[in-house]
Amino acid sequence: MPVLKPLRWLAAVAVLTAPHWLPKRVTALRGKVFTLVNGDAAVTFPNAEVGPDRFQEVYSHPAATGRSKGAGLSDLFWYWLAPGPEIHQEHLEPGPRYDEVAAATARILAGTSEELTTLAARCAGQVLDELTPGEITLVRLRDLMMPVWAEFFYELVFREPCPRAARDLIIGHADDVVTALKCTGLRHPERRARLTRYLHHRVRDGDIPHELPSGLSTLDTAHYLQGTFFNTAVVQSAEAMAHLLLALAQNPPVRQRLTERPADGRYFNQVLDETFRLYPLFGIAHRIATADLELDDGPTYPRGSVLCFNYPDYQATGCPRPEVFDPERWTDRTTRPQHHIPFGIAANRPCPAWRLSPLVMRAVSREVLRRFSLDSPVSHTRPLPNRAPCLLIRHGARPRHLPAVRIFLRVRDRCEDVSRSLVQLVLGTVMVLDARRQRLAGRYFDTHTEQGCPAHH
């Protein structure tokens, strides 16, 4: 009995302190699980041999162009991004097929700055007026931003206003993808297939007013639109806006300056650069060496090596106090961070929205700040599994009991961290094992060439 009493005390302390230590431990365990997917051929940058100063050299190397064929990680990402990962722009191998798809994406995203910002502001205004009518609204910022970008990218693709039914299909699909990617829920193929069927019908009926990639079937074209615009574009834009707005909620002086000086585009760009630096949308991007990758005065990585580029580690180097959100660090060209590639590198598949994103994010931010002050005491991490809980307080409102509400949100967020971490560990492991069993990328390249043609054995 005397032994049990200290054990009870230890158990009680462990439970009470779990919000502080359990999520980090579980994250480390998940990292080990995902490391097993990479296999022995994987190498992560920066590392002891290739530091941050040579990160971009490796990233832009002509041999670092493979995308899916030959990587265990590809099976996992194809699993998360299905249906149609074989035609997804992010996962096509270099060559004519990728070039055609990338050119079509550029055409659809094209527009004048005025056209794009007007459209983004209109979509944001409509959604905000619909979903946040009260003086004070508690939202999850990522969820609030999803319909904004669903409407925006629908209108870019179809050149017509987005019907509510189509918006619901897009959000259902995009939310299912990002939930699976965060390992906070399992994927639901039928939910995604509903959007595929809708897009398939629209493509078949000739409803897309753009020149689309040639040589694709109607189903492949539907998968291209679904993966590029209603998966990656919607998810990444919603995540980026959630990070930006949550950073503003937790940095009142920055938010106040943007609210008072909405025309100050230079300062907004500093805020956006700092957001992308501290909270990069990608954790790790991987490429496959298509030839031996040789570095001058450095190591050689043989053909087939899986090259994993760790954005958070890289962008945390090269500036003082990297953990602090400080837009002022971007004021002086001589001191601003150099290790910063929010849209990738021009020599190796840059993000096709590198021009569009800052324009439209500024337009949406102005619509939010024109209506609301933001307040949030929750944790802000790069993966953002909590979907960014935040209070939107309409200008002129006088919220009562705000300190008590903030305490409630912080306690709830800590408790959710614990339960969510365990869910992520379990579901992440399940999906990793299922992805390895299905081998979507491996099986595809067993029967197809790198350009998507049937292989002749």
N, C-alpha and C positions, 0 to 999 in steps of 0.2 A: 504493500500500500504506500509506504513512504516514497517509492520510486514513481508511482503513478501521478502523484501531485505535481512534481516538476514537469512530467511529460504533458500534463494537461495545460500547465502554464505555457509551455513551449508551443503546443498546438494552438492555444488561444492567440499567442503573439504572432504565429505564422499566419493565421486567418486574418487578423486585424491589419497586418502589414502587407498582405498579399497584393493590394493594388500597386504597391511600390516595386515589388520584386518579381511577381509572377509573370506579368506580360513580357518583361525583358527575357526571362528564362525561356518562356515558350517561344518567343521570337528566335532565340538562338537555336532551340531545338528544331524549329521549322527550317531554319537556314541549313542545318545539317541534313535534314531530309531532302531538301532541294539540291544540296551539293551532290548527293548520291546520283541524281539524275544526270549530272554533267559527265560523269565518268572520268577516267584517267586522262583523257585528251584535252580537258578543259584547263584554261589558265585565266585568272582574273587580273584585270588592270585597274588602278596602279598596283604595283607590287614591289618587292625588294630589288628586283633586277631592272624593272621598267617603272620608274617613278612618275609622278604627275607631269613633270616637264616633257615626258615623251609619250604621254597618253594619246594626244592628238596625232602624233606621228604614226602610231600603230593603227589608230582608228581610221586614218585616211590612206593607209597603205594599199596599193593596188591588189595585193593578195588577200586583203581582209574584206572580200565582197560576197562570200557565200552567205546564204540566209537561212536555209532550212535543211538542205540535204546533208545528212551525216551527223546531226546533233541530237542528243537525247532531249535537250531542252525544247527542240522543235516539236517533238511529240506532245509535250506538255502544253506549249502555247497553241498548237493547232487544236488540241482538245478544248482549251478554254475559249478559243475564238471561233469554233465551228458554229454554223455550217459554212462550207466553202473556204476553208483556210488555204487551199491550194491556189486560189485566185486572189487572195488578200494581198494588197499592195505591199504590206510590210514583210510578207513571207515569200514572195516570188524570187526565184533565182535571177541573177543579172542576165540580161540578154534582150532580144527583141520583144518578148512578151511583157517583161517589166517596163521597157521603154514605152510601149503603147499604152499600158495602163497608167503609168505616171503622167504621160502627156494628156490623157483624157481627164485625169484628176485636176491637172493644172487648168484645163479649159473650164471645167465646172466651177472651180474656185475663183476664176478670174472675175474682175469687176473693178470699177473705180473706187477709190477710197470713200467717196461720198455715198455711192450706192451701197457698199458693204456696211458702213457705219449706220446709215439710215435704216437698213434692214435689221441689223442687230438691235438697235435702239427700239424699233417698233416691236420686235418679238419680245424683248425684255419687258417693255411697258405693258404689253398685253398680258403676259404671264403674271407679272407682279400685281397688276390690278385685279386679276382673277383669283390668285392664290393667297394674297396678303391684304385683305380688305380692311382689317382692324387697325387700331392704333398701336397695338403691340402683338407681334406674332412670333411664336417659337417655331423655328424651321430647322431642317437639316439642309445646309446650303447646297450640298451636292444634289439632293433631291429637288430642291427649288430650281436649280440651274438646268436640270435635265430637259424639262419641257421647253425652255428658252432655246436650247441648241437643237432640239428635235425640230422645232418650227423653223429655225434659221436654215439648217442644212436641207430640210425638205424643200424649202422655197428655192434654194440654190439649185437643187437637182431638178425639180419639176417646174420651176418658174411660175408657181401659183401658190396661194395661201394654203397652209397646212390644215386639213380637216381634223377634227378632234379624234376621230377613229384612227386615222393614220398616226397622229401624235401618240396615242395610247400604245399602238403596236410598236413604234420606235422606242418609246420609253421602256416598255416591258422587255424588249430585246436587250437594249443597252444596259438596263439595270441588272438583268440576269448575267450578262457578261462580266460586268465589273464586280458583282457580288461573288461570282466564282473566282475571279482573279484575286480578290482579297481573301478568299477562302472563308468567307463568312456565311456562305450558303452553297449548296450543290447547284450544278447547272440544270436547266430544264429545256431539253432540245425542242419540245413541242412549242414552248413559248417563243423560241427563236424561229421555228418553222412557220409560224403564222405570218411573220414579217416577210419571210422568204416567198411565201405564196402570193402575198400582196404585190411585192416587187416584181415577181415573175409575170403576173398578169399585166402589170403596167408596161413592162418591157415588151412583152408579146404584142400588146395593143399599140405599140409605137408612141407611148406617152412621154418619152424622155426627150426633151428638146435640145439635145446635145449630140455631138459626134462621139460615139462610144467606141471602146476598143474593138478592132476588127478581129475576126477569127474566133470569137467567143459564142457559145450557144446562148440562148435566152436565159437558161438557168445560171450559167456561169456569169452572165452580165448582171443578173439579179444578185448573185453572191458578191460580185465586185462592188456594187452600190451598197449592199448591206454591210459589208466588212469595212469599206473605206469611209463612208459618210455616216452611216447609222449605227456603227459600232465605234471605231476608233475616233472619228471626229467628234461625235456626241459625248462619248465617255471622257476623252481627254479634255475637251473644252469645259465640261461640267466640273471635272476635277481641278483644272487650272483656276476656274472662277471661284470654286470653294476655297482653295488655298489662298487666293488673293483676298477675298472678302473676310475670311477668318483672320488673316494677318491684319487687316484694317480694323477688325473688331477688337483686336488685342493690342493695338498700337494707336491710341486715340490721337496723339499729335499728328501722325501721318494721315489718318483719316480726316482730321479737321482741315489740314492743308489742302487735300484733294477736294473736299467739299466746298471750301471757300474759293478755291482757284481751279475750277474744272477745266479751264482752257489751257492750263499749264501742262502741255503734253510732255515736256522734257522731264518734269518731276514724276509724272505717271510712269514714264519709261524706266526711271530709276527704281520706282516701287515694284514694277513688274519684273525687272531684272533681278532685284533682290529676292522676290518671291520665288522665281524660277531657280535662283542659286541655292536657296535654303531648302526648297521643297521641289526638287526636280521630279517631273512626272514619271520618268523611268527610274527604276531601281537599278536594274542591270539590263543592258542591251547586248545581245550576243551576235557574233558573226562567225563564219566558218572559213578557215584559210583555204583558198582555192589553189594555192601553190605554196611552196616553202616561203615563209615570211622571214626575211633576213633583215636585221637591223645593223646599221654601222656601229661598230664598237659595242655590240650588244648581242643578246641571244638570238637564235634562229628557232622559229616555231614551224614544225613540219606541216605539210599539207594535211588537211583534215582536222587540225587543231581547232577546238572551240574557244573563241576569244570572247571573254565576258568583260564588258566595260561597266565598271561600277560608277555610276553618275554621282551618287551622294558622297562617296569617298573622294572622288576627284574634285568636285566643286567645293568641298570643305577645305581644300588646300589653297595656299596662295593669298590668303587675306587674314588680317588679325580678327580675333574673336569670331570665328566662323559660325558659332551657334547663335549669334545675336542678329536679330532682324534690323538692318541699318541701311536704308536707302541712300543715306548720305555717302556711303562708301563708293557710290557710282558717280559722284559729282566731278571728281578730278580724274582726267584721263591717265595721269601718271601713277595714281594709286588704286584705281579700280581693279577688281579681280580679273585675272587673265584666264583662269581655269573655269571657263563658263561656256557651255555649249547647249543651251536649252533646246535648240532645234536641230541638234546633230551637227554634222560637218558636211560642207558642200561637196566634198570629194566622195562621200559615201552615204548616199540616201538621206539627204536632209529632209526634215519634215516638210511636206508640201504646203503646210499652212504657216510657214515662217513669216510671210508678209501679212497674211490675213489676221492671224491671232492677236497681235498687239492692237490693231485697229478696232476689232470688234469687241475685245475684252474691255478696252477703254470705254466704248459706247455703252456696254452693258453696265459697267461700274458706275458711270455717270447716272444712269437711270435708277440704280439702287440708291446711290448717295443723295440723289435729288429728293428722294422720298423718305429715307430712313437714316437714323443713326444705328450703329451695330454694336452689340455687346455680347461677349462670350468668354467664360472662364475655363473652357474645356481644354484638354490637351491637344496640341497641334503637332502632329507627326507627319512625315512624308507619305506613308501609306494611306493615312486618313481613313482608317477603318470605321471611325465613328460617324462619318459622313458630315462632320462639321456642324454640330448643334449651335444655334446662334439666335439671339433675340434681335428682331427687327423692330425698332422703336420709331414710329412716325414722327417727323419733325413737329414740334409743338405739343406732343403728348407728354404727360407728367406721370410716369409709371410709379405706382406705389409698391412698396415691399421689394424693390429691386435687389437690395442686398440679400434678402432671404431667397429670392429666386436664383440668384447667382450661386449661393451656397448649395441649393438643391441641384442645380445643373452640374456643379463640380463633383458633388458626391455621387450623383447618378453616373456621370462619365467614368469615374474611378471604378465603380462597381461593374459597369458594362465592360470596362477594359479586362477585368478578370474573367468574366464568363465568356467574352468574345475571344480572348486568347486561347482558351481551352477548345472552343469551337473551331477556331482556325487551325489548331494543331491537329485535331481529329479529322476535319474535313479536308484539310490540305494533304494529309497523308493518304486519305482515301482517294482523292483525285489524282495524286501523283501515281499511285499504284494502278488506278484504272487507266490513266493515260499511257503508262508503260505497257499495260496489257493490250490496249487497242492499237498502239503504234501507228497513229494516223499518218504522220509524215513518213515514217519508215516504209509502211506498206504502199503509200502512194509512189514513192521513188523506186520501189521494187518493180513497178509496172509502167512507170512513165519516165520520160527523159526530163532533164532540168527545165525544158521549155514547154512541158505539159503534153507532149506527144506520147502516144503509146509506145512503150519500149519493145523492140523486136529482139527476142532472145534466140 
